[in-house]
């Protein structure tokens, strides 16, 4: 069956929508949709796996605990190493933002 990442995108959401598209013990692939949502000010993601994330639609900003920030536009992607504390600082409030995130174990990384 063929699926399309751009199908059934909501125009507004009460909170971020995370959909697991595929997973096994080594990898998890998620479609993440936001419509202006962002992480709470004192919240930090601190995960044990690598996260490769690409912004497919919209604009967003990722903040890191070291004070740096990365503004993402469609097509921009990041590789976030394990335990690099980060948060979604801002997402475009007037447009649906679409992310594709791939999480994989530390021992499988090729930096």
N, C-alpha and C positions, 0 to 999 in steps of 0.2 A: 504494500500500500504506500502511495506517495503522500507525503505531508509537505506543507509549506510553512516556513517560519513566520511569514507575514499574514497568515490566515487568522481570523477571529481575534484581532487585536482590539482590546477595549479602549474606548475614548477617555474613560475616567475610572478610577479604582479607589476604594477606601484605603487600601494598602498595597504594597508591592506584591506582585503575583509571580511566584516561582513554580515552574513546571519542569519536572524531571523528564527529559526526552529519552534518555538511555542511561543505563548504569550496570556495572558489575563490581567485583571486588577491587578492581584497579582504577576505574574511571567513572565519573558521573558527568553527564552533559545536561545543562539546564537552560531553559528559555526564561528570561526574567523580563517582566514588563513593569514599567513605572510610569506614572502620570503626575510627576511633581513630588513623589515621595523621596525621602532621604533618611539616613540613619539619625537616631537621636544624638544630641550634642556630645554626650559622654559615653556613647557606645562605640566599641571597636570590634571589627571582625578579627579573630585570631585563630586561624584554622591550621590544622596539622598537615594539610596537603598543598600542593601548588594550585594556583588558580590562574588559568589563562582566560581572559575575558575580552570580548570585542563588542563595541557599541555598533549596532547595525542601523539604528534609527534614533533621531533626537540628539540632544546634547546633555552632558553630565560632567560632574567633577568628582574625582576621588581624592580624598585627603588621607595622608599618612601620619602616623603618630609623631614622626620626626619633624612635622610642620610643613612638609612639601605637599603640593597639590598637582593633580594632572587633569586638565580640561580635555574631555573626549568629545570628538565629533564622529559622524558616521564613518566607519572603517577603521577607526583607531582601536588598537588593542594593547593590553598590558599582560605581562607575566608577573604575578605576585607570588613571591616565595613563601614557603611555610612560615608561619608565625610573624609575618610582617603585618603589624597591626594597621588596619585601614578602615575607612568608612565611606559611605556615599554621602558626600557633602551637599550635593545639589543635583537635581535632575530638572530638565525642561518642564515647566509647569503647564505650558500651553500646547504640548505635543506628546504623543505617546512615545516613550523611549523603549527601545527593544535591545536587549543584551543577549549574547550567547556566552555562557560560562562553561569551561571544561576544568574539572577538578581531577587531579591525579596524584598518586602517592609520591613521596619524596624520593624513593629509590629508583624511580623511573624517569627522573628529570634529566634533560639534556640542556643545560644553560648555554 
